[in-house]
């Protein structure tokens, strides 16, 4: 096996020799690239293309990380000629990942020890679907041997002294995605730096890439996951990033969306409790609604109400779609090879989609109830205001009648005192006039009492209507509860 110090620096290239030392180059861990919060642009290993000249060219176009072409680890360790022809580099060729094809852990560890002074990490090729590679035990056949891949990662970790030296793997997916999730979790437990996932299975060549599978794999592990397949331009990179959005920003956005809906639900509950508080009469609410702020809001109330209704309906159907999506996934329950963590992952997704369904459904229901209660309070406050105004009018009329009667009594008394001095005809005219006025007053009082009785009947009718609406509301709540129980029973049956 060739020792690391057998490489010497000559004409900006690493070549073999009998003397000299490797150039001193302080490297940062390539894993730091994935902590920047930006998309990491990686030049994938390509046979006959990913040589030094090509890597130098793509680095001028802001490529963040480059791979060498695949190198057979056994030939690299055994043959000086293989090292001469397969690997060249120079001081600016960093960060650099050397991809090895290996089937034995110790051989791969020896190759990694040789290459470690001159590269930033190695990548284990577990995704090559070529027949010759799989026949030799290399490439994609390793995805069916997770223990062998684990041992390779552990051996490299134990024998390479540089702690910043990365060890990554490149894989393809299984037809049973749970096997791929299990494979990635085992690689993570072994200490892999990141995982590159080509979103096709071994038998697929030009079929569409399964980016949804890459997204699920990313959600199942904590190490960085690199998406690979059918990316030929930066626009493709952006599109794939949008499809497989699993970074922290995407999670925060989703969390904020449903947190806002939940906060809206709690606000609805608080407003309903406040509106139903028994010590605040509808007249007081009417006075509050007469504030200038509420009058400005009232101009946009109907539009805002309809907009929120539409938004809640959209969220509700989106939640229904998510529930149906994860309810139809039975692979994690039926497959005997499914891991517990993968099963928990799908169950958590189902739980969150159900939670979102309940939040959006209750928000929509309470928003309709809130609109109806505000309308009833407004109507009741107007009727109560009209009743108060009528009561005041009746009281004023009674006061006026009482004053007229008192004046009439005084006049009659004065007439009795002056009857001997006043002409009988004048007394008769005066009496007629007083009687006419008294009749007019009685008619006005009778009319006022009739209006009061009518308004009282209207108030009673409004109260009866409010009672019937309350009974209708209670009936709707019971029906909603029954529907919820039915939905829960159906869901339990589906789960069983």
C-alpha positions in Angstrom: 0.0 0.0 0.0 1.3 3.4 -0.9 1.9 5.9 2.0 0.5 9.5 1.9 4.0 11.1 1.8 4.7 9.4 -1.5 2.8 12.2 -3.2 4.8 15.3 -4.1 3.7 18.8 -5.4 4.8 19.2 -9.0 3.5 21.7 -11.6 0.3 22.2 -9.6 -0.6 18.5 -9.8 -0.4 15.7 -7.4 1.8 12.9 -8.8 3.6 9.9 -7.4 7.2 9.9 -6.4 9.9 8.5 -4.1 10.6 11.6 -2.1 9.0 14.9 -0.9 6.0 15.6 1.2 2.4 16.5 0.6 1.7 20.2 0.5 0.3 21.8 3.6 -3.3 22.8 3.0 -5.7 23.6 5.8 -9.1 22.3 4.9 -12.5 23.1 6.3 -15.0 20.3 6.6 -17.2 20.2 3.4 -20.2 19.7 5.8 -19.9 23.4 6.6 -21.3 24.1 3.1 -24.6 22.7 4.2 -24.8 25.0 7.2 -24.8 28.2 5.2 -28.5 28.2 4.6 -28.0 28.5 0.8 -28.4 25.9 -2.0 -25.1 23.9 -2.3 -24.2 23.6 -6.0 -22.4 20.3 -6.6 -20.8 18.9 -9.7 -21.7 15.2 -9.7 -19.1 12.5 -10.6 -19.2 11.8 -14.3 -17.2 9.1 -16.0 -14.4 10.6 -18.2 -15.6 14.2 -17.5 -15.1 15.0 -13.9 -11.3 15.2 -14.3 -9.1 18.1 -13.0 -9.5 20.3 -16.0 -13.3 20.0 -16.0 -13.4 20.6 -12.2 -11.3 23.7 -12.6 -13.7 25.0 -15.3 -16.9 24.5 -13.3 -15.4 26.1 -10.2 -15.1 29.3 -12.2 -18.9 29.3 -12.5 -19.5 29.2 -8.7 -19.6 25.4 -8.2 -19.4 24.8 -4.5 -18.3 21.2 -4.4 -16.8 18.8 -7.0 -16.5 15.1 -7.2 -13.9 13.0 -9.1 -15.0 10.2 -11.4 -15.6 6.9 -9.7 -12.4 5.1 -8.8 -12.2 1.4 -8.0 -10.7 1.4 -4.5 -9.0 -2.0 -4.8 -7.1 -0.9 -8.0 -6.3 2.5 -6.4 -4.7 0.8 -3.4 -2.9 -1.9 -5.3 -1.7 -0.1 -8.5 0.6 3.0 -8.7 -0.4 3.2 -12.4 -4.1 3.5 -11.3 -3.2 6.3 -9.0 -1.3 8.1 -11.8 -4.2 7.9 -14.2 -7.2 8.2 -12.0 -6.4 11.0 -9.6 -4.8 14.4 -10.2 -5.4 17.7 -8.4 -3.9 21.0 -7.5 -4.0 23.5 -4.7 -7.1 25.3 -6.0 -9.1 22.1 -6.5 -11.0 22.3 -3.2 -13.3 21.3 -1.7 -12.9 18.0 -3.5 -14.7 14.7 -2.9 -13.2 11.5 -4.3 -15.8 8.8 -5.2 -14.7 5.2 -4.6 -16.4 2.0 -5.7 -15.7 -0.6 -3.0 -17.1 -3.8 -1.6 -14.6 -4.4 1.3 -14.5 -2.0 4.3 -10.7 -2.3 4.9 -9.8 -1.7 1.2 -11.9 1.4 1.2 -10.4 2.6 4.5 -6.9 2.1 3.0 -7.8 4.1 -0.1 -9.3 6.8 2.1 -6.1 7.0 4.2 -4.0 7.4 1.0 -6.2 10.1 -0.4 -7.0 12.0 2.8 -4.1 14.5 2.7 -5.1 15.7 -0.8 -8.9 15.7 -0.7 -11.7 16.9 1.6 -13.6 13.6 1.8 -14.6 10.4 0.0 -18.0 9.2 -1.4 -19.0 5.6 -1.4 -20.8 4.8 -4.7 -23.9 2.8 -3.8 -25.9 3.9 -6.8 -24.2 2.8 -10.0 -26.7 0.6 -11.8 -24.3 -0.8 -14.5 -24.3 -4.5 -14.8 -20.5 -5.0 -14.6 -20.4 -2.9 -11.4 -23.2 -4.8 -9.7 -21.7 -8.1 -10.9 -18.5 -7.2 -9.1 -20.3 -6.3 -5.9 -20.0 -2.5 -6.4 -22.5 0.3 -6.9 -26.3 -0.2 -6.5 -26.0 -3.7 -5.1 -24.8 -2.2 -1.9 -28.2 -0.7 -1.1 -29.3 -4.2 -0.5 -26.4 -4.7 2.0 -26.8 -1.9 4.5 -24.6 -3.6 7.1 -21.7 -3.7 4.6 -22.1 0.0 3.9 -22.3 0.7 7.6 -19.0 -1.1 8.1 -17.3 0.9 5.3 -18.3 4.2 6.9 -17.2 3.1 10.3 -13.8 1.8 9.1 -13.1 5.1 7.2 -14.1 7.1 10.3 -11.9 5.0 12.5 -8.8 5.0 10.3 -8.6 8.5 8.8 -7.0 10.8 11.3 -8.4 14.1 10.0 -11.6 14.8 11.9 -12.9 17.1 9.2 -12.6 14.5 6.5 -16.1 13.7 5.2 -17.5 10.3 4.4 -20.6 10.4 2.2 -22.7 7.9 0.3 -24.6 8.0 -3.0 -27.6 5.7 -3.3 -30.6 4.9 -5.4 -34.0 4.2 -4.0 -35.8 0.9 -3.5 -39.3 0.1 -4.8 -40.2 -0.2 -1.1 -39.3 3.3 0.1 -39.2 2.1 3.7 -36.1 0.0 2.9 -34.4 3.2 1.6 -35.4 5.1 4.8 -34.0 2.2 6.9 -30.8 2.3 4.8 -30.3 6.0 5.3 -31.0 5.8 9.0 -28.4 3.1 9.4 -25.9 5.2 7.4 -26.6 8.1 9.7 -26.0 6.0 12.7 -22.7 4.9 11.3 -21.5 8.5 11.1 -22.0 9.4 7.4 -21.5 13.2 6.7 -24.3 13.5 4.1 -26.3 11.3 1.7 -26.8 11.8 -2.0 -30.0 10.3 -3.3 -30.6 9.6 -7.0 -34.4 9.5 -7.1 -34.7 6.4 -9.3 -34.5 2.7 -8.6 -31.9 0.4 -10.1 -34.1 -0.5 -13.1 -35.0 3.0 -14.1 -32.9 5.0 -16.5 -34.7 7.9 -18.2 -38.0 7.7 -16.2 -39.0 10.7 -14.1 -37.1 11.2 -10.9 -39.1 10.5 -7.7 -38.4 13.8 -5.9 -41.1 13.1 -3.4 -39.1 10.1 -2.2 -36.1 12.3 -1.7 -38.2 14.7 0.4 -39.5 11.8 2.6 -35.9 10.6 3.0 -34.8 14.0 4.1 -37.5 14.2 6.6 -36.5 10.9 8.1 -32.8 11.7 8.8 -31.0 14.7 10.3 -27.9 14.7 8.2 -27.8 16.7 4.9 -29.5 15.1 1.9 -28.4 15.9 -1.7 -30.9 15.5 -4.5 -29.6 14.0 -7.6 -31.1 13.3 -11.0 -32.1 15.2 -14.2 -30.6 18.5 -13.1 -29.0 20.1 -16.1 -29.2 23.9 -15.2 -29.5 26.2 -12.3 -33.2 26.5 -13.0 -33.5 22.8 -12.6 -31.7 23.1 -9.2 -34.2 25.8 -8.1 -37.1 23.7 -9.2 -35.9 20.6 -7.4 -35.2 22.7 -4.3 -38.8 24.0 -4.4 -40.2 20.5 -4.8 -38.2 18.9 -2.1 -38.4 21.9 0.3 -37.3 20.4 3.6 -35.1 23.2 4.9 -35.8 25.1 8.1 -37.4 28.1 6.2 -40.0 25.8 4.6 -40.8 24.3 8.0 -41.2 27.7 9.6 -43.5 28.8 6.8 -45.7 25.8 7.2 -45.8 26.1 11.0 -46.6 29.8 10.7 -49.5 29.0 8.4 -51.3 26.6 10.8 -50.2 28.6 13.8 -52.0 31.6 12.4 -55.1 29.5 11.7 -55.0 28.1 15.3 -54.6 31.6 16.7 -57.6 32.7 14.6 -59.6 29.8 16.1 -58.7 30.8 19.7 -59.5 34.4 18.9 -62.9 33.3 17.6 -63.6 31.3 20.8 -62.5 34.3 22.9 -64.8 36.7 21.0 -67.7 34.3 21.3 -67.3 34.0 25.0 -67.1 37.7 25.3 -70.2 38.3 23.2 -72.1 35.7 25.3 -71.0 37.3 28.6 -74.4 37.8 30.4 -73.5 41.1 32.1 -72.9 43.0 28.9 -76.3 43.8 27.3 -76.9 44.2 23.6 -77.4 47.9 24.1 -73.8 48.2 25.4 -72.6 46.2 22.4 -74.5 48.6 20.2 -72.7 51.5 21.8 -69.4 49.8 21.2 -70.3 49.1 17.6 -71.0 52.8 17.2 -67.3 53.8 17.8 -65.6 55.4 14.8 -63.2 52.4 14.5 -66.0 49.9 14.1 -67.7 52.2 11.6 -64.6 52.2 9.5 -64.2 48.4 9.7 -67.9 47.9 8.9 -67.2 49.3 5.4 -65.1 46.2 4.6 -66.8 43.7 6.9 -68.7 41.8 4.2 -65.6 41.6 1.9 -63.4 40.5 4.8 -66.0 37.9 5.9 -66.2 36.4 2.4 -62.4 36.4 2.0 -61.9 34.6 5.3 -64.6 32.1 4.4 -62.9 31.3 1.1 -59.5 31.0 2.8 -60.8 28.7 5.5 -62.6 26.5 2.9 -59.3 26.3 0.9 -57.4 25.3 4.0 -60.1 22.8 4.9 -60.0 21.0 1.6 -56.1 21.1 1.6 -56.2 19.4 5.1 -58.7 16.9 3.7 -56.4 16.1 0.9 -53.5 15.6 3.3 -55.6 13.3 5.5 -56.6 11.2 2.5 -53.0 11.1 1.3 -51.5 9.8 4.5 -54.5 7.6 5.3 -54.0 5.7 2.1 -50.4 5.0 2.9 -50.5 1.5 4.5 -47.0 0.5 3.5 -45.6 1.4 6.9 -48.1 -0.8 8.7 -48.1 -3.9 6.4 -44.4 -4.1 5.4 -42.5 -6.4 7.7 -39.3 -4.6 6.8 -40.6 -1.2 7.8 -38.8 0.4 10.7 -40.5 1.9 13.7 -39.2 5.4 13.1 -40.5 5.4 9.5 -43.9 4.2 10.8 -43.8 6.9 13.4 -42.9 9.4 10.7 -46.0 8.6 8.6 -48.2 8.5 11.7 -46.9 12.0 12.7 -47.7 13.2 9.2 -51.2 11.8 9.5 -51.7 13.3 13.0 -50.6 16.7 11.8 -52.9 16.6 8.8 -55.8 15.6 11.0 -55.0 18.4 13.4 -55.0 20.9 10.6 -58.3 19.5 9.4 -59.9 20.0 12.8 -58.4 23.5 13.2 -59.7 24.7 9.8 -63.1 23.0 10.2 -63.7 24.4 13.6 -62.5 27.9 12.5 -64.9 27.8 9.6 -67.8 26.7 11.8 -67.1 29.3 14.5 -66.7 32.0 11.9 -70.2 31.3 10.6 -71.6 31.2 14.2 -69.8 34.4 15.0 -71.3 36.2 12.1 -74.8 35.0 13.0 -74.4 36.0 16.7 -73.2 39.5 15.8 -76.2 39.9 13.4 -78.6 38.8 16.2 -77.0 41.1 18.8 -77.3 44.0 16.3 -80.9 43.2 15.6 -81.8 42.7 19.3 -80.0 45.9 20.3 -82.0 47.9 17.7 -85.3 46.5 19.0 -84.3 47.2 22.6 -83.3 50.7 21.7 -86.7 51.2 20.0 -88.4 49.8 23.2 -86.5 52.2 25.4 -87.4 55.1 23.2 -91.1 54.2 23.3 -91.0 53.8 27.1 -89.5 57.3 27.3 -92.2 58.6 24.9 -95.0 57.0 27.0 -93.5 58.4 30.2 -93.4 61.9 28.7 -97.0 61.6 27.5 -98.1 60.5 31.0 -96.4 63.5 32.5 -98.1 65.8 30.0 -101.5 64.3 30.7 -101.0 64.6 34.5 -100.1 68.2 34.1 -103.2 68.8 31.9 -105.4 67.1 34.5 -103.9 69.2 37.3 -104.5 72.3 35.3 -108.1 71.2 34.5 -108.7 70.7 38.2 -107.4 74.1 39.0 -109.6 75.6 36.3 -112.7 73.8 37.5 -112.0 74.9 41.0 -111.6 78.5 39.9 -114.8 78.2 37.9 -116.6 77.0 41.0 -115.4 79.9 42.9 -116.4 82.3 40.2 -119.6 80.6 39.1 -121.8 83.3 40.6 -119.8 86.0 38.7 -119.5 84.2 35.4 -122.2 83.9 32.8 -123.7 80.4 32.6 -123.2 80.4 28.9 -119.5 81.1 29.3 -119.2 78.3 31.9 -120.8 75.9 29.5 -118.5 76.9 26.6 -115.6 76.6 28.9 -116.7 73.2 30.1 -117.1 71.9 26.5 -113.7 73.1 25.7 -112.2 71.4 28.7 -114.1 68.2 27.9 -112.8 68.3 24.3 -109.3 68.8 25.5 -109.7 66.0 28.0 -111.0 63.7 25.3 -108.1 64.6 23.0 -105.7 63.8 25.8 -107.4 60.5 26.5 -107.2 59.6 22.8 -103.6 60.5 22.6 -102.9 58.4 25.7 -104.9 55.5 24.2 -102.9 55.8 21.0 -99.6 55.8 22.9 -100.7 52.7 24.9 -101.6 51.0 21.7 -98.2 51.7 20.1 -96.5 50.6 23.4 -98.5 47.3 23.3 -97.5 46.8 19.7 -93.8 47.4 20.3 -94.0 45.1 23.4 -95.4 42.3 21.1 -92.6 42.9 18.6 -90.0 42.7 21.4 -91.6 39.4 22.6 -91.5 38.1 19.0 -87.8 39.0 18.7 -87.1 37.2 22.0 -89.0 34.2 20.7 -86.9 34.3 17.5 -83.7 34.6 19.5 -84.8 31.5 21.5 -85.5 29.5 18.4 -82.2 30.5 16.9 -80.5 29.4 20.1 -82.3 26.1 19.8 -81.1 25.9 16.2 -77.5 26.6 17.3 -77.7 23.9 19.9 -79.0 21.5 17.3 -76.2 22.4 14.9 -73.6 21.9 17.7 -75.1 18.4 18.4 -75.1 17.5 14.7 -71.5 18.7 14.4 -70.6 16.6 17.4 -72.3 13.5 15.8 -70.5 14.2 12.5 -67.2 14.5 14.3 -67.8 11.2 16.1 -68.8 9.5 12.8 -65.7 10.9 11.2 -63.6 9.7 14.1 -65.2 6.2 13.8 -64.5 6.1 10.1 -61.0 7.1 10.7 -60.5 4.4 13.4 -61.9 1.8 11.0 -59.5 3.0 8.3 -56.6 2.8 10.7 -57.7 -0.7 11.8 
